[in-house]
Amino acid sequence: MDQFIVSPLFGDGPIAWYTPTNVTLWMVLTILAIGALLVLSTSRRAIIPSRAQSIAELVYGFIYKMVEDVAGKDGVRYFPYIMTLFMFILVTNFLGLIPTAFATTSHIAVTATMAMAVFLSVTILGFWKHGFGFLNIFWIGQAPLPLRPILALIEVISYFVRPISHSIRLAGNMMAGHAVIKVFAGFAVVIWIAPVSIAAITAIYALEVLVSFIQAYVFTILTCVYLKDALHPHH
């Protein structure tokens, strides 16, 4: 699966942490695309918006409403961070659908970094705002007393599993979709099944466009849920 191989942009030497790679290139393109959509398209705002301005305003309102509905009014102050996460994942997913492109969100190193950033941010925020009262997130006061320690242990385990599930869900879905397209593309060279293969690729590609949005949405709304737990840790 050479489409998932990280390779240096210049030369064939070993890859270090500072080596520009194809991952670096597509991340830079993602940032440029986001800047073009959110900055350039709104630099000349008009009452009758252009298509790009309409998209930017739609995305802004969509994420703002999500943060407000899930995390509450207190969570709105963290809207810029959540908006950045959503836009980065969404644009990266869409760029990864371009033929010969590199889907950076198919690599666990990228998704795990974002997931750990969310996990550490909400955990630090929870302790900063509530002190040791943040630990109430693990104590379910409504449950019968004998069950509370057991449920607390389950809550602790599920809490520390969050960054793992948060990252693997995104990377796994993106890798699986691209791998399936690659498999069907391999059958396109066989003349007698080429039409079926092309039709299957088209259908899966259309599904991947939807999955790209859904996975960005899922990652973002889970971030909002975790933020809500940090702001309001009481069950």
QUIRA-V939826 format. One record per helix or strand. SS is the DSSP state (alpha for helix, beta for strand). FROM is the first residue (numbers start at 1). TO is the last residue. If there is no record, write none. Layout:
BEGIN
ss:from:to
SS:FROM:TO
SS:FROM:TO
END
This chain:
BEGIN
ss:from:to
alpha:2:4
beta:8:8
beta:21:21
alpha:22:40
alpha:51:71
alpha:73:95
alpha:104:106
alpha:108:138
alpha:145:187
alpha:191:231
END
